[in-house]
């Protein structure tokens, strides 16, 4: 189970980075539909993570990863 949680955390990190690129990166002019697709994919990982750690822990994990990734540019 812990390897599955680790895999999901890595996938969530990648999906958050993809969202960030759509919002702030090379794809800043991404269509709303593209951005929505990225968020939906993140949501699917989130739901899968909930099955392993429960909703509260999943919320904490995803929120932490998302916040850290979105803040990376601000700290540079």
CHARMM internal coordinates of N, CA and C (Angstrom, degrees):
IC EDIT
DIST 1 N 1 CA 1.4605
DIST 1 CA 1 C 1.5259
ANGL 1 N 1 CA 1 C 110.55
DIST 1 C 2 N 1.3225
ANGL 1 CA 1 C 2 N 118.80
DIHE 1 N 1 CA 1 C 2 N -40.37
DIST 2 N 2 CA 1.4584
ANGL 1 C 2 N 2 CA 119.56
DIHE 1 CA 1 C 2 N 2 CA -176.55
DIST 2 CA 2 C 1.5251
ANGL 2 N 2 CA 2 C 111.71
DIHE 1 C 2 N 2 CA 2 C -65.94
DIST 2 C 3 N 1.3299
ANGL 2 CA 2 C 3 N 117.84
DIHE 2 N 2 CA 2 C 3 N -30.42
DIST 3 N 3 CA 1.4603
ANGL 2 C 3 N 3 CA 119.35
DIHE 2 CA 2 C 3 N 3 CA 177.07
DIST 3 CA 3 C 1.5339
ANGL 3 N 3 CA 3 C 110.39
DIHE 2 C 3 N 3 CA 3 C -68.46
DIST 3 C 4 N 1.3233
ANGL 3 CA 3 C 4 N 116.80
DIHE 3 N 3 CA 3 C 4 N -33.82
DIST 4 N 4 CA 1.4626
ANGL 3 C 4 N 4 CA 120.66
DIHE 3 CA 3 C 4 N 4 CA 177.31
DIST 4 CA 4 C 1.5307
ANGL 4 N 4 CA 4 C 110.14
DIHE 3 C 4 N 4 CA 4 C -68.81
DIST 4 C 5 N 1.3130
ANGL 4 CA 4 C 5 N 117.23
DIHE 4 N 4 CA 4 C 5 N -39.40
DIST 5 N 5 CA 1.4639
ANGL 4 C 5 N 5 CA 121.22
DIHE 4 CA 4 C 5 N 5 CA 177.40
DIST 5 CA 5 C 1.5235
ANGL 5 N 5 CA 5 C 109.60
DIHE 4 C 5 N 5 CA 5 C -64.75
DIST 5 C 6 N 1.3186
ANGL 5 CA 5 C 6 N 117.09
DIHE 5 N 5 CA 5 C 6 N -42.39
DIST 6 N 6 CA 1.4661
ANGL 5 C 6 N 6 CA 121.27
DIHE 5 CA 5 C 6 N 6 CA 178.13
DIST 6 CA 6 C 1.5290
ANGL 6 N 6 CA 6 C 110.29
DIHE 5 C 6 N 6 CA 6 C -61.38
DIST 6 C 7 N 1.3232
ANGL 6 CA 6 C 7 N 116.73
DIHE 6 N 6 CA 6 C 7 N -43.95
DIST 7 N 7 CA 1.4632
ANGL 6 C 7 N 7 CA 120.93
DIHE 6 CA 6 C 7 N 7 CA 178.68
DIST 7 CA 7 C 1.5233
ANGL 7 N 7 CA 7 C 110.94
DIHE 6 C 7 N 7 CA 7 C -61.95
DIST 7 C 8 N 1.3227
ANGL 7 CA 7 C 8 N 116.63
DIHE 7 N 7 CA 7 C 8 N -42.75
DIST 8 N 8 CA 1.4621
ANGL 7 C 8 N 8 CA 120.30
DIHE 7 CA 7 C 8 N 8 CA 179.34
DIST 8 CA 8 C 1.5216
ANGL 8 N 8 CA 8 C 111.36
DIHE 7 C 8 N 8 CA 8 C -65.45
DIST 8 C 9 N 1.3125
ANGL 8 CA 8 C 9 N 117.76
DIHE 8 N 8 CA 8 C 9 N -40.04
DIST 9 N 9 CA 1.4671
ANGL 8 C 9 N 9 CA 120.67
DIHE 8 CA 8 C 9 N 9 CA 177.38
DIST 9 CA 9 C 1.5251
ANGL 9 N 9 CA 9 C 110.61
DIHE 8 C 9 N 9 CA 9 C -60.29
DIST 9 C 10 N 1.3305
ANGL 9 CA 9 C 10 N 116.29
DIHE 9 N 9 CA 9 C 10 N -43.22
DIST 10 N 10 CA 1.4629
ANGL 9 C 10 N 10 CA 119.89
DIHE 9 CA 9 C 10 N 10 CA 178.54
DIST 10 CA 10 C 1.5271
ANGL 10 N 10 CA 10 C 111.27
DIHE 9 C 10 N 10 CA 10 C -64.54
DIST 10 C 11 N 1.3251
ANGL 10 CA 10 C 11 N 115.78
DIHE 10 N 10 CA 10 C 11 N -41.35
DIST 11 N 11 CA 1.4634
ANGL 10 C 11 N 11 CA 119.28
DIHE 10 CA 10 C 11 N 11 CA 178.68
DIST 11 CA 11 C 1.5223
ANGL 11 N 11 CA 11 C 111.15
DIHE 10 C 11 N 11 CA 11 C -65.22
DIST 11 C 12 N 1.3178
ANGL 11 CA 11 C 12 N 117.05
DIHE 11 N 11 CA 11 C 12 N -39.48
DIST 12 N 12 CA 1.4645
ANGL 11 C 12 N 12 CA 121.20
DIHE 11 CA 11 C 12 N 12 CA 177.66
DIST 12 CA 12 C 1.5223
ANGL 12 N 12 CA 12 C 110.08
DIHE 11 C 12 N 12 CA 12 C -62.91
DIST 12 C 13 N 1.3308
ANGL 12 CA 12 C 13 N 117.15
DIHE 12 N 12 CA 12 C 13 N -41.86
DIST 13 N 13 CA 1.4701
ANGL 12 C 13 N 13 CA 120.26
DIHE 12 CA 12 C 13 N 13 CA 177.00
DIST 13 CA 13 C 1.5267
ANGL 13 N 13 CA 13 C 110.79
DIHE 12 C 13 N 13 CA 13 C -58.99
DIST 13 C 14 N 1.3215
ANGL 13 CA 13 C 14 N 116.30
DIHE 13 N 13 CA 13 C 14 N -45.79
DIST 14 N 14 CA 1.4649
ANGL 13 C 14 N 14 CA 119.98
DIHE 13 CA 13 C 14 N 14 CA 179.40
DIST 14 CA 14 C 1.5218
ANGL 14 N 14 CA 14 C 111.93
DIHE 13 C 14 N 14 CA 14 C -63.65
DIST 14 C 15 N 1.3035
ANGL 14 CA 14 C 15 N 116.76
DIHE 14 N 14 CA 14 C 15 N -40.33
DIST 15 N 15 CA 1.4662
ANGL 14 C 15 N 15 CA 120.43
DIHE 14 CA 14 C 15 N 15 CA -179.84
DIST 15 CA 15 C 1.5305
ANGL 15 N 15 CA 15 C 111.00
DIHE 14 C 15 N 15 CA 15 C -68.54
DIST 15 C 16 N 1.3350
ANGL 15 CA 15 C 16 N 116.66
DIHE 15 N 15 CA 15 C 16 N -36.87
DIST 16 N 16 CA 1.4688
ANGL 15 C 16 N 16 CA 120.04
DIHE 15 CA 15 C 16 N 16 CA 176.21
DIST 16 CA 16 C 1.5269
ANGL 16 N 16 CA 16 C 110.54
DIHE 15 C 16 N 16 CA 16 C -65.58
DIST 16 C 17 N 1.3128
ANGL 16 CA 16 C 17 N 116.67
DIHE 16 N 16 CA 16 C 17 N -39.32
DIST 17 N 17 CA 1.4655
ANGL 16 C 17 N 17 CA 119.88
DIHE 16 CA 16 C 17 N 17 CA 177.23
DIST 17 CA 17 C 1.5293
ANGL 17 N 17 CA 17 C 110.52
DIHE 16 C 17 N 17 CA 17 C -64.31
DIST 17 C 18 N 1.3285
ANGL 17 CA 17 C 18 N 116.87
DIHE 17 N 17 CA 17 C 18 N -37.26
DIST 18 N 18 CA 1.4645
ANGL 17 C 18 N 18 CA 120.67
DIHE 17 CA 17 C 18 N 18 CA 178.02
DIST 18 CA 18 C 1.5271
ANGL 18 N 18 CA 18 C 110.62
DIHE 17 C 18 N 18 CA 18 C -65.22
DIST 18 C 19 N 1.3259
ANGL 18 CA 18 C 19 N 116.91
DIHE 18 N 18 CA 18 C 19 N -40.84
DIST 19 N 19 CA 1.4638
ANGL 18 C 19 N 19 CA 120.78
DIHE 18 CA 18 C 19 N 19 CA 177.11
DIST 19 CA 19 C 1.5237
ANGL 19 N 19 CA 19 C 109.53
DIHE 18 C 19 N 19 CA 19 C -62.40
DIST 19 C 20 N 1.3244
ANGL 19 CA 19 C 20 N 115.72
DIHE 19 N 19 CA 19 C 20 N -45.11
DIST 20 N 20 CA 1.4632
ANGL 19 C 20 N 20 CA 120.31
DIHE 19 CA 19 C 20 N 20 CA -179.14
DIST 20 CA 20 C 1.5281
ANGL 20 N 20 CA 20 C 110.79
DIHE 19 C 20 N 20 CA 20 C -59.65
DIST 20 C 21 N 1.3239
ANGL 20 CA 20 C 21 N 117.23
DIHE 20 N 20 CA 20 C 21 N -42.46
DIST 21 N 21 CA 1.4595
ANGL 20 C 21 N 21 CA 120.24
DIHE 20 CA 20 C 21 N 21 CA 178.47
DIST 21 CA 21 C 1.5236
ANGL 21 N 21 CA 21 C 111.50
DIHE 20 C 21 N 21 CA 21 C -62.82
DIST 21 C 22 N 1.3066
ANGL 21 CA 21 C 22 N 116.66
DIHE 21 N 21 CA 21 C 22 N -37.90
DIST 22 N 22 CA 1.4736
ANGL 21 C 22 N 22 CA 119.85
DIHE 21 CA 21 C 22 N 22 CA 177.67
DIST 22 CA 22 C 1.5216
ANGL 22 N 22 CA 22 C 111.36
DIHE 21 C 22 N 22 CA 22 C -65.13
DIST 22 C 23 N 1.3215
ANGL 22 CA 22 C 23 N 115.54
DIHE 22 N 22 CA 22 C 23 N -36.27
DIST 23 N 23 CA 1.4652
ANGL 22 C 23 N 23 CA 119.59
DIHE 22 CA 22 C 23 N 23 CA -176.39
DIST 23 CA 23 C 1.5231
ANGL 23 N 23 CA 23 C 112.91
DIHE 22 C 23 N 23 CA 23 C -84.62
DIST 23 C 24 N 1.3464
ANGL 23 CA 23 C 24 N 116.97
DIHE 23 N 23 CA 23 C 24 N -36.73
DIST 24 N 24 CA 1.4616
ANGL 23 C 24 N 24 CA 120.00
DIHE 23 CA 23 C 24 N 24 CA -170.46
DIST 24 CA 24 C 1.5184
ANGL 24 N 24 CA 24 C 115.42
DIHE 23 C 24 N 24 CA 24 C -129.74
DIST 24 C 25 N 1.2998
ANGL 24 CA 24 C 25 N 117.95
DIHE 24 N 24 CA 24 C 25 N -10.74
DIST 25 N 25 CA 1.4553
ANGL 24 C 25 N 25 CA 120.04
DIHE 24 CA 24 C 25 N 25 CA -171.14
DIST 25 CA 25 C 1.5088
ANGL 25 N 25 CA 25 C 113.08
DIHE 24 C 25 N 25 CA 25 C -100.89
DIST 25 C 26 N 1.3190
ANGL 25 CA 25 C 26 N 113.78
DIHE 25 N 25 CA 25 C 26 N -148.30
DIST 26 N 26 CA 1.4579
ANGL 25 C 26 N 26 CA 121.01
DIHE 25 CA 25 C 26 N 26 CA -177.28
DIST 26 CA 26 C 1.5201
ANGL 26 N 26 CA 26 C 112.13
DIHE 25 C 26 N 26 CA 26 C -57.90
DIST 26 C 27 N 1.3153
ANGL 26 CA 26 C 27 N 116.91
DIHE 26 N 26 CA 26 C 27 N -25.29
DIST 27 N 27 CA 1.4624
ANGL 26 C 27 N 27 CA 120.53
DIHE 26 CA 26 C 27 N 27 CA -178.18
DIST 27 CA 27 C 1.5234
ANGL 27 N 27 CA 27 C 111.20
DIHE 26 C 27 N 27 CA 27 C -101.63
DIST 27 C 28 N 1.3132
ANGL 27 CA 27 C 28 N 116.35
DIHE 27 N 27 CA 27 C 28 N 31.63
DIST 28 N 28 CA 1.4633
ANGL 27 C 28 N 28 CA 120.88
DIHE 27 CA 27 C 28 N 28 CA -175.70
DIST 28 CA 28 C 1.5223
ANGL 28 N 28 CA 28 C 112.26
DIHE 27 C 28 N 28 CA 28 C -55.87
DIST 28 C 29 N 1.2931
ANGL 28 CA 28 C 29 N 116.22
DIHE 28 N 28 CA 28 C 29 N -24.81
DIST 29 N 29 CA 1.4593
ANGL 28 C 29 N 29 CA 119.75
DIHE 28 CA 28 C 29 N 29 CA -179.64
DIST 29 CA 29 C 1.5317
ANGL 29 N 29 CA 29 C 111.38
DIHE 28 C 29 N 29 CA 29 C -94.72
DIST 29 C 30 N 1.3210
ANGL 29 CA 29 C 30 N 116.06
DIHE 29 N 29 CA 29 C 30 N 19.63
DIST 30 N 30 CA 1.4602
ANGL 29 C 30 N 30 CA 120.65
DIHE 29 CA 29 C 30 N 30 CA -179.09
DIST 30 CA 30 C 1.5280
ANGL 30 N 30 CA 30 C 110.79
DIHE 29 C 30 N 30 CA 30 C -58.21
DIST 30 C 31 N 1.2912
ANGL 30 CA 30 C 31 N 114.36
DIHE 30 N 30 CA 30 C 31 N 143.76
DIST 31 N 31 CA 1.4602
ANGL 30 C 31 N 31 CA 120.08
DIHE 30 CA 30 C 31 N 31 CA 178.42
DIST 31 CA 31 C 1.5162
ANGL 31 N 31 CA 31 C 109.68
DIHE 30 C 31 N 31 CA 31 C -69.34
DIST 31 C 32 N 1.3203
ANGL 31 CA 31 C 32 N 114.46
DIHE 31 N 31 CA 31 C 32 N 153.73
DIST 32 N 32 CA 1.4597
ANGL 31 C 32 N 32 CA 120.81
DIHE 31 CA 31 C 32 N 32 CA 178.85
DIST 32 CA 32 C 1.5300
ANGL 32 N 32 CA 32 C 110.62
DIHE 31 C 32 N 32 CA 32 C -54.39
DIST 32 C 33 N 1.3056
ANGL 32 CA 32 C 33 N 116.74
DIHE 32 N 32 CA 32 C 33 N -39.33
DIST 33 N 33 CA 1.4605
ANGL 32 C 33 N 33 CA 121.78
DIHE 32 CA 32 C 33 N 33 CA -179.24
DIST 33 CA 33 C 1.5263
ANGL 33 N 33 CA 33 C 111.37
DIHE 32 C 33 N 33 CA 33 C -61.06
DIST 33 C 34 N 1.3177
ANGL 33 CA 33 C 34 N 117.48
DIHE 33 N 33 CA 33 C 34 N -39.29
DIST 34 N 34 CA 1.4615
ANGL 33 C 34 N 34 CA 121.74
DIHE 33 CA 33 C 34 N 34 CA 178.89
DIST 34 CA 34 C 1.5232
ANGL 34 N 34 CA 34 C 110.55
DIHE 33 C 34 N 34 CA 34 C -67.03
DIST 34 C 35 N 1.3140
ANGL 34 CA 34 C 35 N 115.62
DIHE 34 N 34 CA 34 C 35 N -44.75
DIST 35 N 35 CA 1.4705
ANGL 34 C 35 N 35 CA 120.21
DIHE 34 CA 34 C 35 N 35 CA 179.44
DIST 35 CA 35 C 1.5254
ANGL 35 N 35 CA 35 C 109.98
DIHE 34 C 35 N 35 CA 35 C -63.03
DIST 35 C 36 N 1.3200
ANGL 35 CA 35 C 36 N 116.32
DIHE 35 N 35 CA 35 C 36 N -43.22
DIST 36 N 36 CA 1.4609
ANGL 35 C 36 N 36 CA 120.86
DIHE 35 CA 35 C 36 N 36 CA 178.77
DIST 36 CA 36 C 1.5279
ANGL 36 N 36 CA 36 C 110.80
DIHE 35 C 36 N 36 CA 36 C -60.23
DIST 36 C 37 N 1.3118
ANGL 36 CA 36 C 37 N 116.60
DIHE 36 N 36 CA 36 C 37 N -41.02
DIST 37 N 37 CA 1.4693
ANGL 36 C 37 N 37 CA 121.00
DIHE 36 CA 36 C 37 N 37 CA 178.54
DIST 37 CA 37 C 1.5289
ANGL 37 N 37 CA 37 C 110.84
DIHE 36 C 37 N 37 CA 37 C -61.23
DIST 37 C 38 N 1.3279
ANGL 37 CA 37 C 38 N 117.15
DIHE 37 N 37 CA 37 C 38 N -41.52
DIST 38 N 38 CA 1.4689
ANGL 37 C 38 N 38 CA 121.10
DIHE 37 CA 37 C 38 N 38 CA 179.56
DIST 38 CA 38 C 1.5301
ANGL 38 N 38 CA 38 C 110.72
DIHE 37 C 38 N 38 CA 38 C -64.07
DIST 38 C 39 N 1.3345
ANGL 38 CA 38 C 39 N 116.30
DIHE 38 N 38 CA 38 C 39 N -43.13
DIST 39 N 39 CA 1.4648
ANGL 38 C 39 N 39 CA 119.84
DIHE 38 CA 38 C 39 N 39 CA 178.38
DIST 39 CA 39 C 1.5273
ANGL 39 N 39 CA 39 C 111.32
DIHE 38 C 39 N 39 CA 39 C -66.21
DIST 39 C 40 N 1.3220
ANGL 39 CA 39 C 40 N 117.25
DIHE 39 N 39 CA 39 C 40 N -38.38
DIST 40 N 40 CA 1.4659
ANGL 39 C 40 N 40 CA 120.37
DIHE 39 CA 39 C 40 N 40 CA 178.57
DIST 40 CA 40 C 1.5229
ANGL 40 N 40 CA 40 C 111.09
DIHE 39 C 40 N 40 CA 40 C -64.16
DIST 40 C 41 N 1.3252
ANGL 40 CA 40 C 41 N 116.93
DIHE 40 N 40 CA 40 C 41 N -40.41
DIST 41 N 41 CA 1.4672
ANGL 40 C 41 N 41 CA 120.95
DIHE 40 CA 40 C 41 N 41 CA 177.60
DIST 41 CA 41 C 1.5274
ANGL 41 N 41 CA 41 C 110.39
DIHE 40 C 41 N 41 CA 41 C -63.32
DIST 41 C 42 N 1.3298
ANGL 41 CA 41 C 42 N 116.53
DIHE 41 N 41 CA 41 C 42 N -39.60
DIST 42 N 42 CA 1.4572
ANGL 41 C 42 N 42 CA 121.00
DIHE 41 CA 41 C 42 N 42 CA 176.04
DIST 42 CA 42 C 1.5321
ANGL 42 N 42 CA 42 C 109.98
DIHE 41 C 42 N 42 CA 42 C -62.32
DIST 42 C 43 N 1.3227
ANGL 42 CA 42 C 43 N 116.03
DIHE 42 N 42 CA 42 C 43 N -42.03
DIST 43 N 43 CA 1.4657
ANGL 42 C 43 N 43 CA 120.80
DIHE 42 CA 42 C 43 N 43 CA 178.92
DIST 43 CA 43 C 1.5193
ANGL 43 N 43 CA 43 C 112.93
DIHE 42 C 43 N 43 CA 43 C -61.73
DIST 43 C 44 N 1.3210
ANGL 43 CA 43 C 44 N 117.12
DIHE 43 N 43 CA 43 C 44 N -35.73
DIST 44 N 44 CA 1.4664
ANGL 43 C 44 N 44 CA 120.60
DIHE 43 CA 43 C 44 N 44 CA 177.74
DIST 44 CA 44 C 1.5264
ANGL 44 N 44 CA 44 C 110.71
DIHE 43 C 44 N 44 CA 44 C -64.24
DIST 44 C 45 N 1.3177
ANGL 44 CA 44 C 45 N 116.52
DIHE 44 N 44 CA 44 C 45 N -42.46
DIST 45 N 45 CA 1.4733
ANGL 44 C 45 N 45 CA 120.16
DIHE 44 CA 44 C 45 N 45 CA 177.15
DIST 45 CA 45 C 1.5235
ANGL 45 N 45 CA 45 C 110.39
DIHE 44 C 45 N 45 CA 45 C -63.82
DIST 45 C 46 N 1.3132
ANGL 45 CA 45 C 46 N 115.09
DIHE 45 N 45 CA 45 C 46 N -40.64
DIST 46 N 46 CA 1.4627
ANGL 45 C 46 N 46 CA 121.62
DIHE 45 CA 45 C 46 N 46 CA 179.61
DIST 46 CA 46 C 1.5296
ANGL 46 N 46 CA 46 C 109.70
DIHE 45 C 46 N 46 CA 46 C -58.57
DIST 46 C 47 N 1.3162
ANGL 46 CA 46 C 47 N 116.57
DIHE 46 N 46 CA 46 C 47 N -47.71
DIST 47 N 47 CA 1.4625
ANGL 46 C 47 N 47 CA 120.58
DIHE 46 CA 46 C 47 N 47 CA -179.84
DIST 47 CA 47 C 1.5184
ANGL 47 N 47 CA 47 C 111.61
DIHE 46 C 47 N 47 CA 47 C -63.74
DIST 47 C 48 N 1.3167
ANGL 47 CA 47 C 48 N 116.54
DIHE 47 N 47 CA 47 C 48 N -39.25
DIST 48 N 48 CA 1.4612
ANGL 47 C 48 N 48 CA 120.14
DIHE 47 CA 47 C 48 N 48 CA 178.18
DIST 48 CA 48 C 1.5237
ANGL 48 N 48 CA 48 C 110.41
DIHE 47 C 48 N 48 CA 48 C -64.31
DIST 48 C 49 N 1.3229
ANGL 48 CA 48 C 49 N 117.02
DIHE 48 N 48 CA 48 C 49 N -40.51
DIST 49 N 49 CA 1.4574
ANGL 48 C 49 N 49 CA 121.50
DIHE 48 CA 48 C 49 N 49 CA 178.15
DIST 49 CA 49 C 1.5287
ANGL 49 N 49 CA 49 C 111.22
DIHE 48 C 49 N 49 CA 49 C -62.94
DIST 49 C 50 N 1.3244
ANGL 49 CA 49 C 50 N 116.85
DIHE 49 N 49 CA 49 C 50 N -36.38
DIST 50 N 50 CA 1.4730
ANGL 49 C 50 N 50 CA 121.38
DIHE 49 CA 49 C 50 N 50 CA 178.99
DIST 50 CA 50 C 1.5232
ANGL 50 N 50 CA 50 C 111.75
DIHE 49 C 50 N 50 CA 50 C -57.09
DIST 50 C 51 N 1.3212
ANGL 50 CA 50 C 51 N 117.35
DIHE 50 N 50 CA 50 C 51 N -34.58
DIST 51 N 51 CA 1.4662
ANGL 50 C 51 N 51 CA 120.68
DIHE 50 CA 50 C 51 N 51 CA -179.85
DIST 51 CA 51 C 1.5217
ANGL 51 N 51 CA 51 C 111.86
DIHE 50 C 51 N 51 CA 51 C -63.58
DIST 51 C 52 N 1.3232
ANGL 51 CA 51 C 52 N 117.18
DIHE 51 N 51 CA 51 C 52 N -27.23
DIST 52 N 52 CA 1.4611
ANGL 51 C 52 N 52 CA 121.28
DIHE 51 CA 51 C 52 N 52 CA -177.42
DIST 52 CA 52 C 1.5248
ANGL 52 N 52 CA 52 C 113.28
DIHE 51 C 52 N 52 CA 52 C -94.49
DIST 52 C 53 N 1.3395
ANGL 52 CA 52 C 53 N 116.55
DIHE 52 N 52 CA 52 C 53 N -35.99
DIST 53 N 53 CA 1.4695
ANGL 52 C 53 N 53 CA 118.33
DIHE 52 CA 52 C 53 N 53 CA -172.45
DIST 53 CA 53 C 1.5263
ANGL 53 N 53 CA 53 C 113.38
DIHE 52 C 53 N 53 CA 53 C -120.39
DIST 53 C 54 N 1.3205
ANGL 53 CA 53 C 54 N 118.05
DIHE 53 N 53 CA 53 C 54 N -4.79
DIST 54 N 54 CA 1.4583
ANGL 53 C 54 N 54 CA 121.54
DIHE 53 CA 53 C 54 N 54 CA -177.88
DIST 54 CA 54 C 1.5191
ANGL 54 N 54 CA 54 C 110.66
DIHE 53 C 54 N 54 CA 54 C 89.16
DIST 54 C 55 N 1.3391
ANGL 54 CA 54 C 55 N 116.29
DIHE 54 N 54 CA 54 C 55 N 159.97
DIST 55 N 55 CA 1.4659
ANGL 54 C 55 N 55 CA 120.56
DIHE 54 CA 54 C 55 N 55 CA -174.83
DIST 55 CA 55 C 1.5266
ANGL 55 N 55 CA 55 C 114.36
DIHE 54 C 55 N 55 CA 55 C -63.23
DIST 55 C 56 N 1.3147
ANGL 55 CA 55 C 56 N 117.58
DIHE 55 N 55 CA 55 C 56 N -41.28
DIST 56 N 56 CA 1.4618
ANGL 55 C 56 N 56 CA 120.06
DIHE 55 CA 55 C 56 N 56 CA -176.93
DIST 56 CA 56 C 1.5304
ANGL 56 N 56 CA 56 C 111.74
DIHE 55 C 56 N 56 CA 56 C -65.17
DIST 56 C 57 N 1.3174
ANGL 56 CA 56 C 57 N 116.21
DIHE 56 N 56 CA 56 C 57 N -47.24
DIST 57 N 57 CA 1.4723
ANGL 56 C 57 N 57 CA 119.75
DIHE 56 CA 56 C 57 N 57 CA 178.72
DIST 57 CA 57 C 1.5186
ANGL 57 N 57 CA 57 C 111.50
DIHE 56 C 57 N 57 CA 57 C -65.97
DIST 57 C 58 N 1.3354
ANGL 57 CA 57 C 58 N 116.84
DIHE 57 N 57 CA 57 C 58 N -39.08
DIST 58 N 58 CA 1.4624
ANGL 57 C 58 N 58 CA 120.37
DIHE 57 CA 57 C 58 N 58 CA 178.03
DIST 58 CA 58 C 1.5246
ANGL 58 N 58 CA 58 C 110.08
DIHE 57 C 58 N 58 CA 58 C -61.42
DIST 58 C 59 N 1.3337
ANGL 58 CA 58 C 59 N 116.74
DIHE 58 N 58 CA 58 C 59 N -42.86
DIST 59 N 59 CA 1.4660
ANGL 58 C 59 N 59 CA 120.45
DIHE 58 CA 58 C 59 N 59 CA 177.80
DIST 59 CA 59 C 1.5227
ANGL 59 N 59 CA 59 C 111.04
DIHE 58 C 59 N 59 CA 59 C -59.19
DIST 59 C 60 N 1.3217
ANGL 59 CA 59 C 60 N 116.25
DIHE 59 N 59 CA 59 C 60 N -45.33
DIST 60 N 60 CA 1.4624
ANGL 59 C 60 N 60 CA 120.71
DIHE 59 CA 59 C 60 N 60 CA -179.46
DIST 60 CA 60 C 1.5346
ANGL 60 N 60 CA 60 C 111.27
DIHE 59 C 60 N 60 CA 60 C -63.48
DIST 60 C 61 N 1.3233
ANGL 60 CA 60 C 61 N 116.72
DIHE 60 N 60 CA 60 C 61 N -43.87
DIST 61 N 61 CA 1.4680
ANGL 60 C 61 N 61 CA 120.79
DIHE 60 CA 60 C 61 N 61 CA -178.10
DIST 61 CA 61 C 1.5214
ANGL 61 N 61 CA 61 C 110.71
DIHE 60 C 61 N 61 CA 61 C -64.67
DIST 61 C 62 N 1.3354
ANGL 61 CA 61 C 62 N 116.57
DIHE 61 N 61 CA 61 C 62 N -50.87
DIST 62 N 62 CA 1.4615
ANGL 61 C 62 N 62 CA 120.23
DIHE 61 CA 61 C 62 N 62 CA -176.46
DIST 62 CA 62 C 1.5228
ANGL 62 N 62 CA 62 C 110.88
DIHE 61 C 62 N 62 CA 62 C -65.98
DIST 62 C 63 N 1.3128
ANGL 62 CA 62 C 63 N 117.17
DIHE 62 N 62 CA 62 C 63 N -42.46
DIST 63 N 63 CA 1.4583
ANGL 62 C 63 N 63 CA 120.89
DIHE 62 CA 62 C 63 N 63 CA 179.48
DIST 63 CA 63 C 1.5253
ANGL 63 N 63 CA 63 C 110.82
DIHE 62 C 63 N 63 CA 63 C -61.91
DIST 63 C 64 N 1.3189
ANGL 63 CA 63 C 64 N 116.73
DIHE 63 N 63 CA 63 C 64 N -41.73
DIST 64 N 64 CA 1.4640
ANGL 63 C 64 N 64 CA 121.12
DIHE 63 CA 63 C 64 N 64 CA 178.85
DIST 64 CA 64 C 1.5276
ANGL 64 N 64 CA 64 C 111.52
DIHE 63 C 64 N 64 CA 64 C -63.73
DIST 64 C 65 N 1.3250
ANGL 64 CA 64 C 65 N 116.35
DIHE 64 N 64 CA 64 C 65 N -47.36
DIST 65 N 65 CA 1.4680
ANGL 64 C 65 N 65 CA 120.19
DIHE 64 CA 64 C 65 N 65 CA 179.52
DIST 65 CA 65 C 1.5233
ANGL 65 N 65 CA 65 C 109.91
DIHE 64 C 65 N 65 CA 65 C -62.33
DIST 65 C 66 N 1.3137
ANGL 65 CA 65 C 66 N 117.08
DIHE 65 N 65 CA 65 C 66 N -47.94
DIST 66 N 66 CA 1.4675
ANGL 65 C 66 N 66 CA 121.94
DIHE 65 CA 65 C 66 N 66 CA -178.01
DIST 66 CA 66 C 1.5292
ANGL 66 N 66 CA 66 C 110.78
DIHE 65 C 66 N 66 CA 66 C -59.95
DIST 66 C 67 N 1.3170
ANGL 66 CA 66 C 67 N 116.69
DIHE 66 N 66 CA 66 C 67 N -46.76
DIST 67 N 67 CA 1.4555
ANGL 66 C 67 N 67 CA 121.68
DIHE 66 CA 66 C 67 N 67 CA -179.15
DIST 67 CA 67 C 1.5267
ANGL 67 N 67 CA 67 C 111.39
DIHE 66 C 67 N 67 CA 67 C -62.71
DIST 67 C 68 N 1.3276
ANGL 67 CA 67 C 68 N 116.63
DIHE 67 N 67 CA 67 C 68 N -43.75
DIST 68 N 68 CA 1.4645
ANGL 67 C 68 N 68 CA 120.47
DIHE 67 CA 67 C 68 N 68 CA 179.88
DIST 68 CA 68 C 1.5256
ANGL 68 N 68 CA 68 C 111.53
DIHE 67 C 68 N 68 CA 68 C -63.44
DIST 68 C 69 N 1.3050
ANGL 68 CA 68 C 69 N 116.86
DIHE 68 N 68 CA 68 C 69 N -43.98
DIST 69 N 69 CA 1.4654
ANGL 68 C 69 N 69 CA 119.95
DIHE 68 CA 68 C 69 N 69 CA -178.90
DIST 69 CA 69 C 1.5266
ANGL 69 N 69 CA 69 C 111.42
DIHE 68 C 69 N 69 CA 69 C -67.88
DIST 69 C 70 N 1.3077
ANGL 69 CA 69 C 70 N 117.09
DIHE 69 N 69 CA 69 C 70 N -42.48
DIST 70 N 70 CA 1.4687
ANGL 69 C 70 N 70 CA 120.05
DIHE 69 CA 69 C 70 N 70 CA -179.53
DIST 70 CA 70 C 1.5389
ANGL 70 N 70 CA 70 C 110.88
DIHE 69 C 70 N 70 CA 70 C -67.57
DIST 70 C 71 N 1.3297
ANGL 70 CA 70 C 71 N 117.09
DIHE 70 N 70 CA 70 C 71 N -28.30
DIST 71 N 71 CA 1.4596
ANGL 70 C 71 N 71 CA 120.79
DIHE 70 CA 70 C 71 N 71 CA -179.02
DIST 71 CA 71 C 1.5262
ANGL 71 N 71 CA 71 C 112.91
DIHE 70 C 71 N 71 CA 71 C -83.44
DIST 71 C 72 N 1.3279
ANGL 71 CA 71 C 72 N 118.27
DIHE 71 N 71 CA 71 C 72 N -14.08
DIST 72 N 72 CA 1.4693
ANGL 71 C 72 N 72 CA 121.14
DIHE 71 CA 71 C 72 N 72 CA -177.45
DIST 72 CA 72 C 1.5125
ANGL 72 N 72 CA 72 C 112.66
DIHE 71 C 72 N 72 CA 72 C -54.71
DIST 72 C 73 N 1.3100
ANGL 72 CA 72 C 73 N 117.81
DIHE 72 N 72 CA 72 C 73 N -46.02
DIST 73 N 73 CA 1.4705
ANGL 72 C 73 N 73 CA 121.04
DIHE 72 CA 72 C 73 N 73 CA -179.01
DIST 73 CA 73 C 1.5211
ANGL 73 N 73 CA 73 C 111.17
DIHE 72 C 73 N 73 CA 73 C -65.23
DIST 73 C 74 N 1.3092
ANGL 73 CA 73 C 74 N 116.40
DIHE 73 N 73 CA 73 C 74 N -37.02
DIST 74 N 74 CA 1.4655
ANGL 73 C 74 N 74 CA 120.12
DIHE 73 CA 73 C 74 N 74 CA -177.69
DIST 74 CA 74 C 1.5199
ANGL 74 N 74 CA 74 C 111.41
DIHE 73 C 74 N 74 CA 74 C -65.96
DIST 74 C 75 N 1.3328
ANGL 74 CA 74 C 75 N 116.81
DIHE 74 N 74 CA 74 C 75 N -29.17
DIST 75 N 75 CA 1.4618
ANGL 74 C 75 N 75 CA 119.13
DIHE 74 CA 74 C 75 N 75 CA -177.95
DIST 75 CA 75 C 1.5219
ANGL 75 N 75 CA 75 C 112.95
DIHE 74 C 75 N 75 CA 75 C -86.47
DIST 75 C 76 N 1.3354
ANGL 75 CA 75 C 76 N 118.00
DIHE 75 N 75 CA 75 C 76 N -6.98
DIST 76 N 76 CA 1.4720
ANGL 75 C 76 N 76 CA 121.10
DIHE 75 CA 75 C 76 N 76 CA -179.59
DIST 76 CA 76 C 1.5017
ANGL 76 N 76 CA 76 C 111.73
DIHE 75 C 76 N 76 CA 76 C -88.77
END
COOR INIT
IC SEED 1 N 1 CA 1 C
IC BUILD
